[in-house]
Amino acid sequence: MNAWVQRLDNPLSAWLRDPAATGYAALFLGAFAAFLAIPPIQARTVTWPIVVGVVAATLGIWTATRGRRRLGYGAVAAGLIGIGLGILATRSGTGNLNAVFNAQLIAQMFASSTPLIFGAIAGMFSERSGVVNVGLEGMMLMGAFWGVYGADVGGSWVVGLIIGMASGGLLALVYAYFAIHLRADQIVGGTAVNFLALGITGYFFFQLYQGNYVSSGVSTIPNVRIPGIAGTHFLGPAIGNLSIMIWAGFALVIVSYIVVFKTPIGLRIRACGEHPRAADTVGINVYAIRYGCVVLSGLLAAAGGVYLSDGRGGGTFNDNMTEGRGFIALAAMIFGNWRPAGAFAAALLFGFSDALALRLQVYSPSASTLFRVLPYVLTLIAVAGVIGRTIPPAADGKPYRKQ
Amino acid sequence: MSTVDPANVPPETPEEAARTGTLIASIALKQRAGGIVVPVLTALLAFLIGGLVVLATGHDPLKAYNDILDGAGLNWVAHPTTNLVNTAAYNLSQTLLQTTALILCGLAVAFAFRCGMFNIGGQGQYLIGLYVANWLGHDFAGMSLAPHILIAVGGATLAGAAWAGIAGFLKAAVGAHEVISTIMLNWIAIWIGEWLFGDGGPLQNPANATAPISNDIANSAKLPVFWGEQELQGLHIGFFVALAALVVFFVILNRTTLGYEVRAVGFNPEAAAYGGINVRKNLIRAMAISGAFAGLAGALDMTGYLYHYGQSDIPVSQVGFLGIAVALLGRNTAAGVAIGGLLFGALLFGTTHGLQAGSSSIDPSLAGNLTYIIQGLIVLFVGADVLILYVWNSRKRLRPRAATT
């Protein structure tokens, strides 16, 4: 070891030479390469995206050769995708670019993310207590239909929210009975819940509304207009006038973090998910905790569904309205490593891709439908674990037998 | 049949088997317990609860079920005839048409199950099969009959295998759970189809640029029809292909090394790996074979009777999903899948086209959703261990009594 290396041997330089840090920096640069070409920076030459993308890819290769292969190759991919997107963006008209990338995109990202945030937090509660909840999709769908029905019949979106959440909680209770007491296979049981919800909502949608759209004039979930911000240039359209459920989603992330990681009840929930026998031994009622968490999971997922139909959808419902969002939420939860903040970040990412896909339609009417695969492809990449390994609760998905 | 004879069961308590925890172990338990009683009970219970829903919404459940069975052509048994002027005979031929695809989609789910994987991507693999069969069936017009059909069906089958293989590869390489990856692949397949057949899409029929409907496949790619007329959606020879697939499924699983390895991995991956079996290779291979069955289903539907496909039909199609219930009800055996396929084929046709709107006691749209409710209930009940254990235990209680008398 020579003097030059020794001189650099302080904490900061050690961090700089850590391949992981370089890898994350390269990932960031890859994303930045594409960002250069879109508003507000909007470089009109291909040089900058290519230069930054190549730097990202090079750093990625360096990372990969230093032992962090998965992260390194991820960074290489990010760099190459960044170059590709950057070139595409410089080739397209500034009018189109401005139509896609503006403050509205941020508002749409939050709107697309909110059902996923509710779903991901719902899944986290269930899985932290040791019950895999593949039925999130079905519970969300129940909330979507019965929420609109409640708002239509009850005359208020609050009634809709309550009825919608209750329907999801009820379906979750049935699932909990099969998963906990009858020790059914949880994946099969969850799939059954999804089919049941599809059949029930479809059946009653036809019975009550003849399969047509719910008549207009339904009380919908209101937006919150923030006086100081709503009129401003960029923040106004971005966050000045968001649905109340979007803000509730943000609050939910914080509250669920505190509940799961900072309270005794959270400790009990996690104990049931990690080692139910030990939890039972110290006097925790494993079944009660698991029932509570699964039902809570149903309530929250259904709340996301209510927002989908009575908030974002403006009081409409159509068959199979959730379109796999329950599964995307599940993937967001896995991507976020069974933690509220991580799930929130992942849900925002998926929501962003969903919003982007909808806005990219200005480019090509034919290919517009093809952009809709974006969130699903991203989810597929996420569950493939391109970035880091995730660790589920140890007893996740294993039925518990009392002794 | 691949079901283990209950008399030869080794003295292992079902509780022990259930505790080993793997999905396939609990399914193997169900295959030993109760013979045919459990699936029949399961189906009856599901129909009963479905009937209660019908009753609660102000319709007559008995009349509704009767109409559905008549709509499916199952009343044909009373007056058997091959003359399709007879409504029951026509309905039966249409039910068997649906059964063809359902058997293959059921086999797809069952094959993955036997390797310990839950393939809920049958719908996506089926759709990919449809698209590829449509493309090959249209683009290679001018070929003679046999090779064109072989190319279209073979290509679609391979495409289905490749589509499922993605999920198998992701599971083998990085441990991505196949349930999420196959569901995502379903949605990707759906949106690809919306693009392919939609306005300005590459496979849209250019004759009518405003209608989002695919090209018609060439006459040389249409499967011969053996019961009825080609123009009137007769029953095509793909039905026999599906029956042959049942035999192939049984032979592969029970009479080949490949099948032995697949089942070994399904029962216990660690033990299989210890015994020298390449677990990852088997996961990918089992998933690809599973997808091949579903892709074949799509290919036969396209070349057998659909010939073209509308954009709006894509998200409505449920054949691949029904395959899950078919496989679970049939306990992942060839014979069980055949019976499950017939039951759901009858439900699928009987609740949609077979029911005459207006003359029936229940509207076809309601009845169609009733099918999904029944499907969900069947999957729910089949997954419940305790229900099965109850039957198992009551059988054990019965047996000594029978021996002493």
Interface residues (C-beta under 8 A of the other chain):
Chain A: V134 F178 H181 L182 R183 A184 D185 I187 V188 G189 T191 A192 V193 N194 F195 L196 A197 L198 G199 I200 G202 Y203 F204 F206 Q207 G211 N320 E323 G324 F327 I328 L330 A331 I334 P365 S366 A367 T369 L370 R372 V373 Y376 V377 T379 L380 V383 A384 G385 K398 P399 R401
Chain B: A18 R19 G21 L23 S26 V53 T57 F118 I120 L170 A173 V174 G175 A176 H177 V179 I180 S181 I183 M184 L185 N186 W187 I188 W191 I192 E194 W195 G198 D199 G200 G201 P315 F321 I324 A325 L328 D363 S365 L366 G368 N369 L370 T371 Y372 I373 I374 Q375 G376 L377 I378 V379 L380 V382 G383 A384 D385 V386 L387
